Structures are given as C-alpha cells and as structure tokens.
Amino acid sequence: MDIDQITDVLINLLPAVLVAAIAIFFFKQFVDNEQRRRRFLIQKDLKKESLPVRLQAYERMTLFLERISPTKLITRVNPTSSNKEDYEALLIANIEQEFNHNLSQQIYVTDECWSVITASKNATIQLIRKANMQEKTDSADKLREVILTDLMDKQAPSNTGLSYIRQEVSQLL
C-alpha cells in the first residue's frame, strides 16, 4: 500500500470515527442523565415516606420544649415538701425524664437541631440550679417565685429551641 491509498482509507474512516465519537458522547450523556433521574425519583419517594416521620419528631421535640419551659414546668410539677433542694431535684428529674422519653427522636432531626434542643434543656436545668442557689431562696415556694421572676427579664431557654425547630420545619416544607 502506498501513501495515497492510506490517505484515502483515513479520509474515508474519518467521518465514521467522528460519528462514533459523537454517538458515544451522547450515549454517555443519556446514561448519566437516566442515573440522575432514577436517583432523584428514589430520593423523592424516600422523602415522601420519611417526611411525616420527621415532622412527627419535630412535633414531639416541640412538645418536649414546651413541657420543660420553666413557667409550664412549675405549674405542672408541684412541690412535695417545702424543701427547696427536693423541689429542685424533682424539677430536674422531670426534665431528664421528658428528655429520656424523647431520645429516639434525634435520628429524625438534624444534628444542629438536636444540639440546640440539648442546649435548651441544659440551660433550663442551669436556670433552676442558679435560682436555688440564691440567698433569698429558702423554700420550694420561694424557688418557684424566683424562677418566675428571673424569667420576667429574659426569655425561657426553651424558646430558643422552639424558634430553631420552627425555622428548620419551614425549610422542610
């Protein structure tokens, strides 16, 4: 074979190679697009199935934060004696019991949301302990009064958690 024949073969093969390259490119694009579409449909189905469960978890965490709100907690949990330490322990035990009851909900909420909820719980416990350590607190009834007075100046720690939950749920919907 001489050079002219090789050149003729190459010139004849060039369109076929070009068409094959374009076909491979478009086929690859099509396959990639189909994979993305399938993943999207699977995620859409999973989201449709998991959204009610996640919303229920947010509802339960909202209920938890409402129940540990100091004003509602004090109204719901009455002192069993006039001892302020006993009442403090009773309030904290009630908060911990509520928290432990809802521990499983953390798998349905974001890590950041769970951290905010935990921080709200801990801040509420800290508020109760600080109120108990004040000199003017000498009985369980006085402890209740001091906690309520402290909350007149600032917002309850659970309100921060509630605000965060509202924000996160609005992003889900």
Backbone bond lengths (Angstrom), bond angles and torsions (degrees), N, CA, C in turn:
res aa  C-N    CA-C-N  psi(-1)  N-CA   C-N-CA  omega(-1)  CA-C   N-CA-C  phi
1 M - - - 1.445 - - 1.515 108.86 -
2 D 1.264 111.99 135.40 1.458 114.76 177.67 1.520 110.15 -100.92
3 I 1.278 115.68 177.98 1.472 123.30 -174.18 1.518 111.93 -62.12
4 D 1.318 117.60 -36.47 1.469 119.88 -179.45 1.526 111.60 -65.48
5 Q 1.289 116.97 -37.95 1.473 120.56 178.76 1.534 110.85 -69.19
6 I 1.323 115.36 -40.56 1.475 119.55 178.55 1.527 109.83 -64.09
7 T 1.305 116.40 -41.90 1.460 120.93 178.37 1.520 110.38 -63.62
8 D 1.303 118.20 -41.91 1.467 121.45 178.44 1.535 111.00 -63.20
9 V 1.331 116.95 -40.74 1.467 120.80 179.24 1.531 109.97 -65.15
10 L 1.338 115.73 -43.66 1.462 119.94 179.30 1.525 111.33 -64.17
11 I 1.302 117.07 -41.59 1.469 120.66 179.20 1.521 109.74 -64.76
12 N 1.319 117.56 -38.02 1.466 121.18 178.27 1.527 112.20 -71.75
13 L 1.349 117.21 -31.73 1.460 121.18 -179.44 1.532 112.62 -80.93
14 L 1.303 117.78 -25.77 1.463 122.20 -175.81 1.532 112.81 -55.29
15 P 1.311 121.49 -48.24 1.466 120.14 178.17 1.534 112.42 -62.72
16 A 1.318 116.25 -37.27 1.471 119.39 179.82 1.526 110.40 -66.00
17 V 1.333 117.45 -42.96 1.462 121.62 178.47 1.526 109.75 -64.47
18 L 1.313 117.16 -42.36 1.471 122.21 179.36 1.533 110.67 -63.12
19 V 1.311 118.56 -44.59 1.465 122.55 178.06 1.530 109.88 -64.27
20 A 1.320 117.69 -40.49 1.465 121.25 179.28 1.531 110.59 -64.55
21 A 1.331 117.60 -42.67 1.472 121.19 179.17 1.531 110.85 -63.34
22 I 1.309 117.16 -42.58 1.471 120.96 178.76 1.528 110.01 -66.02
23 A 1.316 117.88 -40.96 1.472 121.67 179.01 1.523 110.41 -63.49
24 I 1.326 117.02 -42.93 1.476 120.64 178.73 1.523 109.71 -63.34
25 F 1.333 117.27 -43.60 1.469 121.45 179.77 1.538 110.51 -59.38
26 F 1.332 116.50 -49.80 1.462 119.65 -178.88 1.528 111.97 -67.31
27 F 1.311 118.01 -35.97 1.459 121.32 177.88 1.528 110.08 -64.53
28 K 1.338 116.45 -42.57 1.470 120.82 178.10 1.525 110.11 -63.26
29 Q 1.311 117.82 -42.83 1.462 121.79 177.46 1.528 110.83 -60.89
30 F 1.315 116.02 -42.96 1.460 121.06 179.64 1.529 111.08 -62.88
31 V 1.330 117.37 -46.08 1.463 121.80 -179.68 1.534 110.17 -63.27
32 D 1.323 117.46 -44.86 1.470 121.07 178.51 1.530 111.16 -61.28
33 N 1.316 115.84 -42.22 1.469 120.19 179.26 1.519 110.89 -64.39
34 E 1.327 117.88 -39.96 1.463 121.60 177.75 1.522 111.51 -64.29
35 Q 1.326 116.85 -39.97 1.459 120.25 177.90 1.529 110.82 -64.34
36 R 1.320 116.97 -43.48 1.467 120.35 177.30 1.526 111.24 -62.65
37 R 1.326 116.75 -39.98 1.463 121.06 179.16 1.527 110.90 -64.69
38 R 1.335 117.19 -42.66 1.470 120.89 178.20 1.530 110.99 -63.33
39 R 1.345 115.99 -44.96 1.470 119.43 178.08 1.527 110.87 -60.59
40 F 1.323 116.54 -42.40 1.460 120.76 178.81 1.526 110.93 -61.13
41 L 1.331 117.21 -44.42 1.465 120.44 -179.59 1.527 111.35 -65.67
42 I 1.324 116.89 -38.68 1.468 120.23 177.58 1.523 109.99 -65.00
43 Q 1.330 116.91 -45.70 1.466 120.42 178.82 1.525 111.01 -63.12
44 K 1.304 115.95 -38.19 1.463 120.15 178.96 1.532 110.57 -62.86
45 D 1.334 115.97 -44.12 1.463 120.08 177.99 1.522 111.21 -64.59
46 L 1.331 116.85 -43.60 1.460 120.15 178.83 1.522 111.14 -62.84
47 K 1.317 115.73 -40.54 1.456 119.87 179.64 1.525 110.18 -64.91
48 K 1.318 116.22 -40.36 1.464 120.94 179.33 1.528 110.68 -61.80
49 E 1.344 116.04 -37.59 1.453 120.80 -179.21 1.528 112.20 -79.97
50 S 1.333 116.94 -35.43 1.465 119.83 -175.36 1.522 113.39 -87.94
51 L 1.313 119.18 -20.58 1.460 120.97 -177.44 1.525 112.75 -59.02
52 P 1.329 120.23 -46.19 1.467 118.72 178.18 1.531 113.05 -60.76
53 V 1.316 116.88 -36.87 1.465 120.39 179.88 1.527 109.67 -68.14
54 R 1.323 116.40 -42.35 1.471 119.86 178.90 1.527 110.54 -65.18
55 L 1.311 117.23 -41.84 1.468 119.57 178.90 1.521 110.75 -63.72
56 Q 1.327 116.82 -37.71 1.461 120.07 177.22 1.535 110.26 -63.79
57 A 1.320 117.30 -37.67 1.471 120.56 177.57 1.526 110.41 -64.70
58 Y 1.318 116.68 -42.26 1.465 119.66 177.35 1.534 111.12 -64.34
59 E 1.326 116.18 -36.56 1.468 119.68 176.63 1.523 110.68 -63.45
60 R 1.313 116.23 -43.78 1.478 119.57 179.90 1.516 111.80 -65.92
61 M 1.318 116.64 -37.54 1.462 118.98 178.78 1.535 110.35 -70.94
62 T 1.314 117.25 -32.65 1.463 120.55 174.36 1.521 109.89 -64.10
63 L 1.316 116.14 -44.80 1.461 120.48 177.52 1.526 110.70 -61.10
64 F 1.328 116.83 -41.87 1.462 120.75 177.46 1.528 110.49 -58.74
65 L 1.326 116.89 -49.41 1.469 120.01 -178.74 1.527 111.76 -64.37
66 E 1.313 116.68 -35.77 1.468 119.79 175.99 1.525 110.78 -65.48
67 R 1.308 116.52 -40.92 1.471 120.31 -177.74 1.519 112.89 -70.39
68 I 1.351 117.34 -29.09 1.469 118.43 179.09 1.519 112.56 -93.43
69 S 1.309 117.34 1.98 1.459 119.88 174.35 1.527 107.53 -58.61
70 P 1.334 118.36 126.05 1.471 120.16 -172.79 1.529 114.98 -51.61
71 T 1.317 118.03 -40.32 1.470 118.74 -179.36 1.528 111.10 -65.30
72 K 1.318 117.21 -41.22 1.468 120.18 179.97 1.523 111.25 -75.22
73 L 1.320 116.47 -34.70 1.460 121.11 178.81 1.528 110.38 -64.47
74 I 1.318 116.65 -45.17 1.468 121.15 -179.40 1.520 110.90 -66.00
75 T 1.315 116.04 -36.57 1.466 119.92 178.35 1.534 110.88 -67.38
76 R 1.310 116.46 -38.70 1.458 121.86 -176.01 1.526 113.07 -80.86
77 V 1.339 117.55 -36.93 1.461 121.75 -175.35 1.524 108.85 -105.54
78 N 1.310 115.71 107.53 1.468 120.61 179.79 1.522 110.00 -90.17
79 P 1.341 116.30 148.25 1.468 118.63 179.02 1.530 111.26 -66.89
80 T 1.327 115.06 144.38 1.465 119.66 178.05 1.523 111.23 -90.53
81 S 1.330 115.95 -18.99 1.466 121.27 176.41 1.521 107.66 -148.45
82 S 1.316 117.04 -179.69 1.458 119.64 -179.94 1.530 111.49 -88.58
83 N 1.327 118.27 0.37 1.455 122.36 -179.65 1.531 109.57 -73.48
84 K 1.330 116.01 122.67 1.464 120.34 -176.01 1.533 112.09 -69.79
85 E 1.340 117.88 -33.61 1.463 120.64 178.85 1.533 111.17 -67.33
86 D 1.308 116.17 -38.75 1.464 120.03 177.53 1.528 110.67 -64.14
87 Y 1.331 115.54 -40.93 1.460 119.38 -179.56 1.535 110.70 -68.95
88 E 1.320 115.85 -39.92 1.472 119.70 176.45 1.528 109.55 -59.55
89 A 1.325 117.12 -47.17 1.463 121.46 179.78 1.530 111.01 -62.18
90 L 1.333 116.62 -38.29 1.462 120.89 179.32 1.531 110.82 -65.23
91 L 1.332 116.77 -43.52 1.474 120.72 178.77 1.530 110.92 -63.65
92 I 1.326 115.98 -46.31 1.462 119.95 -178.84 1.527 110.64 -66.17
93 A 1.313 117.60 -40.16 1.466 120.91 177.69 1.524 110.63 -62.48
94 N 1.322 116.54 -37.84 1.454 120.77 178.31 1.526 110.40 -64.59
95 I 1.326 116.63 -43.50 1.472 121.06 178.20 1.523 110.16 -62.31
96 E 1.322 116.86 -46.59 1.466 120.86 -179.02 1.533 111.27 -64.17
97 Q 1.314 116.48 -37.74 1.465 120.32 178.37 1.531 110.28 -64.25
98 E 1.326 116.78 -44.43 1.471 120.94 177.50 1.536 110.01 -60.75
99 F 1.324 115.28 -43.62 1.464 120.50 -178.71 1.532 110.62 -63.24
100 N 1.326 116.51 -47.99 1.463 120.46 -179.54 1.526 111.87 -62.90
101 H 1.320 116.31 -31.52 1.460 120.76 178.26 1.533 111.24 -66.13
102 N 1.333 116.54 -27.08 1.465 121.06 -176.07 1.530 113.68 -108.79
103 L 1.308 117.92 12.76 1.473 120.97 -177.56 1.523 113.25 -57.24
104 S 1.303 117.33 -36.21 1.463 119.96 -175.99 1.527 112.66 -67.73
105 Q 1.311 117.76 -16.08 1.466 120.45 -178.26 1.521 112.72 -70.42
106 Q 1.334 116.73 -16.12 1.456 119.60 -176.82 1.528 112.91 -63.55
107 I 1.327 118.20 -21.44 1.465 118.73 179.54 1.532 111.97 -76.26
108 Y 1.323 117.23 -14.43 1.464 120.47 -178.11 1.528 113.09 -101.49
109 V 1.329 117.92 -13.16 1.463 120.89 179.33 1.524 108.31 -108.51
110 T 1.313 116.57 163.06 1.462 119.58 -179.75 1.523 110.26 -70.14
111 D 1.322 115.16 159.24 1.466 120.33 179.04 1.528 111.09 -60.74
112 E 1.315 115.72 -39.90 1.463 119.62 -179.89 1.534 110.79 -64.98
113 C 1.305 116.98 -41.29 1.465 120.96 178.34 1.530 109.91 -63.70
114 W 1.320 116.84 -43.23 1.461 120.04 179.44 1.532 110.04 -62.37
115 S 1.314 116.88 -38.90 1.466 120.55 178.32 1.526 111.10 -63.57
116 V 1.319 116.82 -40.48 1.470 120.73 178.61 1.528 110.05 -65.64
117 I 1.315 117.34 -41.17 1.468 121.48 179.36 1.525 110.15 -64.36
118 T 1.329 116.75 -44.92 1.470 121.13 178.36 1.523 110.73 -63.00
119 A 1.330 116.61 -41.54 1.467 120.34 178.42 1.527 110.83 -63.82
120 S 1.322 117.32 -38.27 1.471 120.91 177.55 1.529 110.66 -63.86
121 K 1.315 115.88 -42.13 1.469 120.35 177.78 1.520 110.68 -62.19
122 N 1.330 116.37 -47.85 1.462 120.40 -179.00 1.527 111.97 -65.24
123 A 1.323 117.15 -37.71 1.469 120.52 178.38 1.528 110.86 -66.74
124 T 1.321 117.07 -35.65 1.465 120.53 177.31 1.527 110.22 -66.21
125 I 1.317 116.87 -43.29 1.470 120.71 177.36 1.525 109.78 -62.35
126 Q 1.330 116.41 -42.23 1.466 120.89 179.51 1.527 110.69 -63.01
127 L 1.319 117.43 -39.47 1.463 121.71 178.67 1.525 110.44 -61.33
128 I 1.318 116.79 -42.69 1.467 121.35 179.15 1.527 110.19 -65.16
129 R 1.327 116.82 -43.41 1.471 119.99 -179.54 1.527 111.97 -65.49
130 K 1.324 116.94 -41.27 1.475 120.18 178.38 1.519 110.83 -64.07
131 A 1.326 116.43 -40.35 1.466 119.81 179.06 1.525 110.48 -63.86
132 N 1.321 116.98 -36.36 1.465 120.87 -179.74 1.530 111.40 -70.48
133 M 1.330 117.78 -28.27 1.460 120.97 -177.77 1.531 113.66 -82.23
134 Q 1.325 117.10 -9.95 1.464 118.99 -179.93 1.529 110.08 -68.44
135 E 1.328 115.14 146.57 1.466 120.64 -176.49 1.525 112.60 -64.22
136 K 1.323 115.96 -34.00 1.467 118.43 -177.08 1.537 112.51 -73.87
137 T 1.323 116.82 -9.95 1.461 120.72 179.36 1.527 108.91 -86.69
138 D 1.331 115.54 110.50 1.468 118.91 -178.37 1.526 113.42 -126.09
139 S 1.331 117.00 -3.10 1.465 120.17 178.78 1.529 109.10 -150.61
140 A 1.308 115.28 170.72 1.461 120.14 179.93 1.533 110.99 -64.46
141 D 1.331 116.54 -40.26 1.467 119.39 178.74 1.525 111.06 -65.83
142 K 1.307 116.76 -36.42 1.465 120.41 178.26 1.534 109.99 -69.15
143 L 1.326 116.41 -35.79 1.466 120.51 176.15 1.527 110.36 -60.69
144 R 1.299 116.81 -44.20 1.467 121.01 177.19 1.524 110.60 -58.90
145 E 1.312 115.44 -44.11 1.457 121.28 -178.81 1.531 111.19 -64.98
146 V 1.331 116.81 -43.54 1.467 120.94 -179.47 1.532 110.79 -64.54
147 I 1.317 117.49 -41.29 1.471 120.77 178.48 1.523 110.16 -61.66
148 L 1.315 116.90 -46.27 1.465 120.26 179.96 1.519 111.61 -64.77
149 T 1.322 117.31 -38.10 1.466 121.49 178.73 1.526 110.17 -65.74
150 D 1.317 116.77 -42.17 1.471 120.38 178.29 1.526 111.43 -60.59
151 L 1.316 116.57 -34.58 1.468 120.08 -177.83 1.522 113.09 -78.17
152 M 1.329 117.38 -11.48 1.468 118.94 176.83 1.526 110.53 -69.76
153 D 1.332 116.53 -31.27 1.461 121.36 -177.41 1.520 112.76 -84.28
154 K 1.307 117.19 -27.06 1.461 120.55 -176.69 1.515 110.16 -138.94
155 Q 1.297 114.44 169.90 1.466 120.25 -178.50 1.522 109.84 -87.31
156 A 1.298 115.64 151.11 1.468 121.81 -179.21 1.525 109.67 -65.09
157 P 1.331 117.95 143.51 1.473 120.82 179.17 1.529 113.18 -58.13
158 S 1.303 116.94 -31.32 1.468 119.43 -178.92 1.528 111.81 -67.64
159 N 1.330 117.77 -22.87 1.470 119.95 178.65 1.526 111.52 -65.51
160 T 1.329 116.65 -32.42 1.469 120.28 176.89 1.527 109.85 -63.56
161 G 1.311 116.15 -45.82 1.457 120.45 177.97 1.521 112.16 -62.88
162 L 1.324 116.28 -40.83 1.464 120.08 178.90 1.526 111.23 -63.15
163 S 1.314 116.75 -41.43 1.470 120.40 177.98 1.519 110.72 -62.06
164 Y 1.315 116.37 -41.99 1.462 120.02 -179.91 1.529 110.76 -65.14
165 I 1.314 116.93 -41.78 1.469 120.10 178.66 1.530 110.26 -62.11
166 R 1.319 116.87 -44.79 1.475 119.50 178.80 1.523 110.90 -58.22
167 Q 1.313 116.28 -43.22 1.461 121.18 -179.66 1.526 110.82 -63.50
168 E 1.311 116.50 -44.04 1.469 120.17 -177.86 1.531 111.23 -68.52
169 V 1.312 117.63 -39.82 1.472 120.38 178.95 1.523 110.76 -66.38
170 S 1.323 117.06 -37.05 1.467 118.95 178.94 1.525 110.95 -64.51
171 Q 1.328 117.75 -28.50 1.464 120.45 176.36 1.526 111.49 -75.46
172 L 1.328 117.10 -27.25 1.466 120.71 179.22 1.519 111.90 -71.56
173 L 1.313 116.06 -34.21 1.467 119.48 -173.26 1.488 113.71 -90.20
